[in-house]
Amino acid sequence: MAAAPGVQLWAYSSAAFFGSTYIMLTGIILLWSVSVFQERPSAGLGAAFLLIAVGQVFGALAAGAVAGAAGLVVTFWAFAGVAVAAALIGPRAEQR
């Protein structure tokens, strides 16, 4: 979308890709959190849901602030960079 603003096909494709990926990754995180907290799986599930919700709230606030200050294209690329950096961080060896 940042590379071709205004092209509806990219907007719809991006939305579909984001939605399907978000659902898949959220499920993986929830399953992983239960395996990390094997003695209290409900605590792991609750913590994962809480952190996802907190990330959505503060991520949206930060994105709005950056978009207001720097524009939508800069915001898109900045948050894409944050997502890539977060994807490169793996769990500790004892939690795999």
N, C-alpha and C positions, 0 to 999 in steps of 0.2 A: 504494500500500500504506500509506503514512503517513496518507493522508486517510481510509482506511476499514480499519483493522487488523482482522484476523479474517475478512474476506470472501474466501473461497477463489477466487472468480472473478477478483478483482483479483490475487491472488497468482499464479495460473496464467497470467493474461494478462501480468503483469509479467515472469515468468520466460521466457515465449515471446518477448516483445518484446526483452528483454535478450539472450537467446541469439542470436537472429537478427541483431540489430544488432551485437553483439560480433563475430560471425563476419565480417559484412560490413566493419566498420570495421578489423578486424585485417588483412583482405586488402588493403584500400585502403592502409593504412599500409605494409604489406610491399611492395606494388607501387611506392608513392611512394618508399620508401627506396632501392630499386634504381635509380630514375631520378635520385635526388639524387647517388648515388655511381656515376655512369656508368662511370668508369674502373675501379672495383672493386665491381661489383654484389654480390658475395658479402659484402663488408664491410658494405654497407648493410643487407642482409638479416639478417646476424648481429647488427648493432647494434640493429635494430628488435626482433628476438626477445628480445635481452637486456633492453632497456628495458621491453618489455611484461612480462617475467617479474619484473623488479625492481619495477615498479609494482604488480604483483599481490601480491607479498610484503609490501611496505611499506604498501600500501593496506589490506590485510587487517589488519595489525598496528595501524595507526592507527584503523581502523574499530572494532576490538575495544576499544581503549582509550577511544575517544569513547563507544561504546555503554555500556561499563561505568560511565563517569562521568556521562553526560548522558541516556542512554536511547536506545532504538532509533529513535523518531520524530525526535529531534534529529539523530541520526547520519544517517538517511536524507536529511533536508533539507540538512544540511551537505555531504554528499558529492554530492548532486544539484547544489548550488551550485558545487562544485569542478568537476564535469563540464561544466556550462554555461560556466564561466569558461575552461576549457581548450578548449572547442569554439570560443570566440570568438577564440582566438589562432591566427592563420594563419601560414603559412611566409613567410619573407622574400621580397621580390619577385624576387630573382635565383634562388630555388629553386622557383619556380612553373612 
